Amino acid sequence: MKKIDFYFDFASPNAYLSHKVMQKIKERYDVELNYIPVLLGGIFKATNNKPPMEQFFGVLNKNEYQGIEMERFVQRHDLNLFKMNPHFPVISLQIIRGAVAADMDGYLEDYIDKVLIHMWEEPKKMDDPEVIKSAFDESGFDSEKLMNQMQDPEVKAKLISNTEQAVERGVFGIPTFFIDDQIYFGKDTIWMIEEILES
Amino acid sequence: MKKIDFYFDFASPNAYLSHKVMQKIKERYDVELNYIPVLLGGIFKATNNKPPMEQFFGVLNKNEYQGIEMERFVQRHDLNLFKMNPHFPVISLQIIRGAVAADMDGYLEDYIDKVLIHMWEEPKKMDDPEVIKSAFDESGFDSEKLMNQMQDPEVKAKLISNTEQAVERGVFGIPTFFIDDQIYFGKDTIWMIEEILES
């Protein structure tokens, strides 16, 4: 049974798109998905990287092409529930801390699945504490507990160490996957991962 | 029979790598490859884009990853004759003008095939006129004629118009492919083109 480390944050549409496809892959292959919550903003700071929209700001044709690529990916994988978040960019710090807490409490994948809905299917301003809390309630999570856990020094420290370790391992953005200790960056490498699982 | 427009310059290792793979694809499918010589530097200037090494200069992990990706591509497609050009970046202006001339004279694909050897198999300083001329001789081209054609206003104008039209069509780098009027950028989209040809 293969294991895939999946470095994850909610901040990018690619988080949603790749999660959905990786879940389908999980259904089809004998594979363990090991989600590792990291702070994309922290990775950018540590590596001096930038979000693509900023990196390629003012570059003619490039952002248009990335839109075409995203649409192509959506079509290919039938992800027609995807909606761009009108509040983009949403600061993911609090909800990714929530992911660390959910990981500690053993329901990380369920948490990711539900919070992604609030980010990229029925998009909300998920960096506003009141919006976050009511989204948690709507998803049936213990919102009071989660809101407290987000301020827990242990949770904060764990997110920082996840993020630092990711950068040490070669990560510069999300999604990043490791399979057989090989790094694959971006949703557009998922077909290679599938090929490895197929063989 | 499908037709693929292949916007091409010699300046990037990806030119070599994608040419080699597209030639294999041409052998396997009923497809017409329409190489269109463009000046990568001109595209960068017109779109405000930069070479990846410059775009991601100082970004931790990113260039290392691009090295891994390149190596992975080389392995996958058995392109073990590939060698990084020690004179990189080589200004491609003269040899891509030569491509325009070769196109006018009906031997563009042969020209590309041979000049790529001088760039990325037995790499030379292919922006030095003397080096270029002796490389042409070595490849059996009419070097005198080609050296003159490179200064021909008609050739220069054709390269400019190819480049401008590419940018108008959505190009921001090379290799860029169009199939069924859909744009595909980069060697890492070739698998999608193959999928289209397969279907």
Interface residues (C-beta under 8 A of the other chain):
Chain A: A46 T47 N48 N49 Q55 F56 G58 V59 L60 N61 K62 E64 Y65 I68 V167 G170 V171 F172 Q182 I183 F185 D188 W191
Chain B: A46 T47 N48 N49 Q55 F56 G58 V59 L60 N61 K62 E64 Y65 I68 V167 G170 V171 F172 Q182 I183 F185 D188 W191
